[in-house]
């Protein structure tokens, strides 16, 4: 895949912490690690996106322990890191320009959380003309409270978001399926 790259989104320690609430896919970090290693072995470019919250007291604010990148997604030297302050990896970051300069047309995406900072750039990437493969088992979601009160379980949130993204915005695949295309 000479025109493909891996894009890892918001794989920061705060998202694995208890403050975010119950989540699905406890194997996400292991899957991210396998995906990252496989993409590096295949010599695909890797782009990292990090959320730099501007909200005082946010665990994602620079200087807070939750702002740090998870060990499974630590950037290697030379892998660019794009800082963002909103849920889109394409707004105010330079990511699109870097991808286009590198000749990238196909994005393999993984990160946190499926329904927020993964979904938004997946949709935007498709609208910008990129082909997107979303590694579903290298993402996770958290429980969400619906507007009328009941909690929507994390697995349901994750599954519904994948169903919405599938086809129109992305091809949904497992890490094993992605790695088999790189072999």
Number of C-alpha atoms within 10 A of each C-alpha: 12 12 14 23 24 22 22 28 27 28 27 25 17 21 24 19 13 9 9 14 13 15 21 18 17 13 12 21 21 14 22 24 18 18 26 24 15 19 21 15 11 14 14 19 19 21 21 22 24 21 24 19 17 13 10 8 9 14 22 24 19 14 10 13 13 18 22 20 20 19 12 18 22 16 17 9 6 9 12 15 17 19 18 21 17 16 17 22 29 20 14 13 16 13 21 17 11 14 20 12 9 13 13 20 18 20 24 25 26 29 29 22 20 26 21 14 20 26 24 17 21 27 17 16 22 17 12 13 11 21 18 24 22 29 24 22 23 26 27 27 27 24 18 19 11 9 7 6 8 9 11 13 16 21 17 15 19 23 16 14 17 21 12 12 20 16 11 11 23 25 16 21 17 16 23 15 11 18 16 10 8 14 9
